[in-house]
């Protein structure tokens, strides 16, 4: 039963999707924080937001590349 549940969770890809959702929420909150800073933005804060947003873009590209290589039809 445990192996069936683990296999089912693996097929649904719940954990990667949950991790990606958390990263989207983090990026959204960082962007809202940055926009609320107003005119008193420093270069360090700008760099931080740039890194967070680019990491979301990179992980999205990696996720799409992985999804494209995944066998969906059950054929070899």
Secondary structure, 3 states (H helix, E strand, C coil): CHHHHHHHHHHHCHHHHHHHHHHHHHHHHHHHHHHHCCCCCCHHHHHHHHHHHHHHHHHHHHHHHHHHHCCCCCCC
